[in-house]
Amino acid sequence: MLQTVRNAFKVKDIRNRILYTLLVLFLIRLGCQLPIPGVNREYFSQWFANLTGDSFTFFNAFTGGSFENMSIFALNITPYITSSIIIELLTIAIPYLEEKQRDGQEGRKVLVAITRYVTIGLALLESTAMAIGFYNQGIMDLTINPWLTGLMIVTGLTAGSALLMWFGEQVTENGVGNGISVVLAINIISRMPSDLNSLWDMFIRTNIDSGKILVAVVAALIIVAVILATVVLTILLNNAERRIPVQYARKVAGRKMIGGTSTNIPLKVNTAGVIPVIFASSLMSFPIVICQLFGIQAGTSLGGQILRLLNSGNWCDPTQPIYSIGLLIYIVLVVFFAYFYTSITFNPLEVSDNLKKQGGFIPGIRPGRPTNDYLTNILNYVIFIGAVGLTIIAVIPIFFNGVFGANVSFGGTSLIIIVGVILETLKQVESRMLVRSYKGFLA
């Protein structure tokens, strides 16, 4: 990896792209510190600190602490991510969107434009809900007219989300590529130093001050081992794939024989990526976020007990094992969304039809329906392995947070995103270097 970075800086075009990306990321982190007008940040800090559990931890980690600081980037790119997922899901339900998806580059431009409009709409909706929630909680600065204050909050949050979307697109076009994912990853990485410092204070410094040196060393080794194990599992999961061999029949074209080549269909074990974990976490935390914005707290009532059940901060707690039922629900949702999302992005029937039209076949499997059934069985097997891997990576930090009380914002979801973005960015840099080598050879 370091060798790839060093070689990249030797190429002027790639070096400029990397420096451009770093400049944009610096501007993003600077904007995360700019306060939004109309919110009493002192009251907001107290309200955020008094929140029960970690219902906003997932959202705050994705925004790089912008929500906790209540900056102009408090919504961050979460509206864009949500709108992208919505548009992708709607392509199977709306014929117009499905047609545009198949129209190549021009169709993709239309889908990108629609995604932008949906992003602005979601940002307006979310910022309005937050302004209403701030007013009900007394966090809004009422020294100014409430309507004017609410308008400033909605405008600031929406504009900040739109600006971040534009930053991400600029990184894609003029930077290292994969802009939205890079912005998301840098936000998560920015929170890791404070989380590691919290782990240091909680498990190491406290024991050192108490004279328990051996306990501090063991705690440090466990923390390092958990982080390394999660990262290694994430790398293995992202790179693992099942390759299905494909043979193409030989054909006569004029006086030449063409075809007869062998290739394979690569099925990634983690086909859905981090989407199942994001969907499941969002679905579990959404009711809690809405309730706490409107002042509804978890209590002894049935509704309050359900909120505690949905809160990941109460899972794996030995003193309250009943709430770990929420973890089982979370695991079921991860597996369900893994199958659901993969069924949208990979269609075995379409792949088998394309193979048949192109004269390709899987050795030992007849073309047509048998190929479709074979691909479906293999896909279900691969999805299950990927879902189990995702679940293990996501549950490891939750388990240690619940059992040992480690309150950190980064977890399995965050590490999957970070590792995936780093690997994808390095691949894009290497591909640009390879293209440049070919150009130099042809010149």
SVG drawing of the C-alpha trace seen along z (x, -y; Angstrom):
<svg xmlns="http://www.w3.org/2000/svg" viewBox="-47 -38 55 70">
<polyline fill="none" stroke="black" stroke-width="0.4" points="0.0,0.0 2.8,-2.5 4.6,-1.6 1.5,-2.4 1.2,-5.8 4.9,-6.6 4.6,-5.6 1.4,-7.7 3.2,-10.9 5.8,-10.4 3.1,-10.9 2.1,-14.6 -1.5,-14.0 -2.2,-11.5 -0.3,-13.7 -2.5,-16.7 -5.6,-14.6 -4.4,-13.4 -3.6,-17.0 -6.9,-18.2 -8.7,-15.5 -6.8,-16.5 -7.7,-20.1 -11.4,-19.3 -11.3,-17.1 -9.6,-19.9 -12.4,-22.3 -15.0,-19.7 -13.4,-19.2 -13.2,-23.0 -16.9,-23.3 -17.6,-20.7 -16.5,-23.2 -18.6,-26.2 -21.7,-26.5 -25.1,-26.8 -27.0,-30.0 -30.1,-29.8 -29.1,-26.9 -27.9,-27.5 -24.9,-25.2 -24.5,-25.2 -28.0,-23.9 -27.5,-21.5 -24.3,-20.0 -26.1,-19.4 -29.1,-17.8 -26.8,-15.6 -24.8,-14.5 -28.0,-13.6 -29.4,-11.4 -30.0,-7.8 -28.0,-5.1 -26.3,-5.7 -29.3,-6.4 -27.4,-9.2 -24.0,-7.6 -24.5,-5.9 -25.6,-9.2 -22.9,-11.3 -20.2,-8.9 -21.3,-9.2 -21.3,-13.0 -17.8,-13.1 -19.0,-14.8 -20.7,-17.5 -24.1,-16.7 -22.6,-16.8 -21.0,-20.2 -24.2,-21.3 -22.3,-22.7 -23.5,-23.6 -22.6,-20.0 -24.7,-18.4 -26.8,-16.5 -23.6,-15.7 -24.1,-13.4 -26.7,-11.1 -29.5,-12.6 -27.5,-11.8 -26.9,-8.2 -30.6,-7.7 -31.7,-9.2 -29.2,-7.0 -30.6,-3.9 -34.2,-5.0 -33.5,-5.7 -31.7,-2.3 -34.6,-0.5 -37.2,-2.3 -35.4,-1.2 -37.1,2.2 -40.5,0.7 -40.7,-2.3 -40.2,-1.4 -38.9,-4.8 -36.0,-4.6 -35.3,-1.0 -35.0,-2.2 -32.7,-5.0 -30.5,-2.6 -30.0,-0.5 -29.4,-3.6 -25.7,-3.7 -23.9,-7.0 -26.8,-9.3 -29.3,-7.3 -26.9,-7.5 -26.8,-11.3 -30.6,-11.5 -30.5,-9.2 -27.8,-11.3 -29.8,-14.5 -32.9,-12.9 -30.8,-11.7 -29.7,-15.3 -33.2,-16.6 -34.3,-13.9 -31.3,-14.7 -32.4,-18.3 -35.9,-17.2 -34.7,-14.8 -32.4,-17.5 -35.3,-20.0 -37.5,-17.3 -34.8,-16.3 -33.7,-19.8 -37.4,-20.9 -37.9,-18.0 -34.7,-18.9 -35.8,-22.5 -39.2,-21.5 -37.5,-19.1 -35.0,-21.8 -37.9,-24.2 -39.7,-21.6 -36.5,-20.8 -35.8,-24.5 -32.5,-24.3 -33.5,-26.9 -32.2,-30.4 -35.5,-32.2 -33.9,-35.6 -34.6,-35.9 -38.0,-35.4 -38.7,-31.6 -39.9,-31.5 -36.7,-33.4 -34.6,-31.1 -36.2,-28.0 -35.7,-29.3 -32.0,-29.9 -31.6,-26.3 -33.4,-24.7 -31.5,-26.8 -28.1,-26.2 -28.5,-22.5 -29.9,-22.0 -27.2,-24.2 -24.5,-22.3 -25.8,-18.9 -26.0,-20.2 -22.4,-21.6 -21.1,-18.3 -22.8,-16.5 -21.1,-18.9 -17.7,-18.4 -18.1,-14.6 -18.9,-15.0 -15.8,-17.1 -13.6,-14.5 -15.1,-11.9 -14.4,-14.1 -11.1,-15.9 -9.8,-13.8 -9.0,-10.2 -12.6,-9.2 -15.3,-7.5 -16.0,-11.0 -19.1,-10.3 -17.5,-7.3 -14.2,-9.2 -16.2,-12.0 -18.0,-9.5 -14.8,-7.6 -13.0,-10.8 -15.9,-11.7 -15.7,-8.4 -11.9,-8.5 -12.0,-11.9 -13.9,-10.5 -11.5,-7.6 -8.8,-9.6 -11.3,-10.7 -12.8,-7.2 -9.3,-5.7 -8.6,-8.3 -11.9,-7.3 -10.8,-3.6 -7.4,-4.7 -8.9,-6.6 -11.5,-4.0 -9.4,-0.8 -5.7,-1.7 -5.1,-5.0 -7.6,-4.2 -5.8,-0.9 -2.4,-2.5 -3.4,-5.1 -4.7,-2.4 -1.5,-0.5 -2.9,2.4 -0.2,2.4 -0.9,6.0 -4.6,5.4 -3.8,2.3 -1.5,4.3 -4.1,7.0 -6.8,4.4 -4.5,2.8 -3.8,6.1 -7.5,7.0 -8.3,3.6 -5.6,4.0 -6.6,7.6 -10.3,6.7 -9.5,3.9 -7.0,5.9 -9.3,8.9 -12.2,6.7 -10.0,5.1 -8.6,8.4 -12.0,10.0 -13.3,6.9 -10.4,7.1 -11.0,10.8 -14.7,10.3 -14.3,7.5 -11.8,9.4 -13.4,12.8 -15.3,14.0 -16.7,17.2 -15.6,17.6 -17.9,19.6 -16.1,20.9 -17.7,20.1 -16.7,21.6 -17.6,20.1 -18.3,22.3 -16.2,22.0 -17.9,20.3 -17.0,19.9 -16.8,16.3 -15.8,16.2 -12.6,18.2 -11.7,17.9 -12.7,19.7 -13.6,17.4 -14.6,18.1 -13.6,21.2 -12.2,19.0 -12.6,19.6 -13.5,17.0 -15.4,16.8 -18.3,15.0 -16.9,13.4 -19.5,13.4 -18.3,11.3 -19.0,12.9 -20.0,9.5 -22.1,8.6 -24.2,6.0 -21.3,4.3 -22.2,2.4 -25.7,1.6 -27.4,4.4 -25.7,3.1 -26.6,-0.5 -30.2,0.4 -30.6,2.5 -28.9,-0.1 -31.0,-2.9 -34.2,-1.0 -33.5,-0.2 -32.4,-3.7 -35.0,-5.7 -37.8,-5.3 -35.4,-6.3 -34.2,-9.4 -37.7,-10.6 -38.9,-10.0 -35.9,-11.8 -36.2,-14.8 -39.8,-15.2 -38.9,-14.6 -40.1,-11.1 -37.7,-9.1 -37.3,-5.4 -39.1,-4.4 -40.9,-1.7 -44.0,-1.8 -44.4,0.7 -43.3,-2.0 -40.3,-2.9 -39.3,0.8 -39.5,1.1 -37.2,-1.9 -34.7,-0.3 -35.0,2.9 -34.1,1.1 -31.2,-0.8 -27.9,0.9 -26.4,-0.6 -28.5,1.9 -27.5,5.0 -25.1,7.6 -25.5,6.0 -25.1,8.9 -27.3,7.0 -30.2,6.6 -30.1,9.7 -33.7,9.2 -32.8,6.2 -30.4,8.4 -33.5,9.6 -33.0,6.4 -29.6,7.8 -31.4,10.9 -33.8,8.6 -30.8,6.6 -29.1,9.8 -32.3,11.0 -32.5,7.6 -28.9,7.7 -29.4,11.2 -32.7,10.1 -31.3,6.9 -28.3,8.8 -30.6,11.1 -32.9,8.3 -30.2,5.9 -28.3,8.7 -31.5,9.8 -31.8,6.3 -28.2,5.9 -27.6,9.5 -30.3,11.3 -29.4,14.9 -32.1,15.2 -30.6,12.2 -27.1,13.6 -28.1,17.1 -30.0,15.5 -26.9,13.4 -24.7,16.5 -27.0,18.4 -27.2,15.6 -23.4,15.3 -22.8,19.0 -21.4,19.4 -22.1,22.1 -21.0,23.3 -19.2,26.7 -21.4,29.5 -24.5,27.3 -27.0,27.1 -27.8,23.5 -31.2,22.0 -33.2,23.0 -30.6,25.3 -28.0,22.5 -30.5,20.1 -31.1,22.7 -27.4,23.3 -26.6,19.6 -29.5,19.1 -28.3,21.8 -24.7,20.6 -25.8,17.0 -27.9,18.0 -25.0,19.9 -22.6,17.0 -25.0,14.4 -25.5,16.4 -21.7,16.5 -21.4,12.8 -24.3,12.0 -22.8,14.1 -19.4,12.4 -21.1,8.9 -23.0,9.9 -19.8,11.1 -17.9,7.9 -20.9,5.7 -21.5,7.7 -17.9,7.8 -17.8,4.1 -21.4,4.3 -20.5,7.2 -17.5,5.5 -19.4,2.2 -22.2,4.1 -20.1,6.4 -17.3,3.9 -19.1,0.6 -16.8,-0.8 -18.6,-3.8 -17.1,-4.4 -18.7,-5.7 -16.8,-3.5 -17.8,0.1 -18.1,2.9 -20.1,0.7 -17.5,-2.1 -14.6,0.3 -16.3,1.9 -16.7,-1.5 -13.2,-2.7 -11.5,0.5 -13.7,0.8 -13.1,-2.9 -9.3,-2.6 -9.1,0.6 -11.3,-0.8 -9.3,-4.1 -6.0,-2.2 -7.4,-0.2 -8.5,-3.3 -5.0,-4.9 -3.4,-1.7 -5.7,-1.6 -4.8,-5.3 -1.1,-4.5 -1.7,-1.4 -3.5,-3.5 -0.7,-6.1 1.8,-3.3 -0.1,-2.0 -0.3,-5.6 3.4,-6.1 4.1,-2.8 1.8,-3.6 3.3,-7.1"/>
</svg>
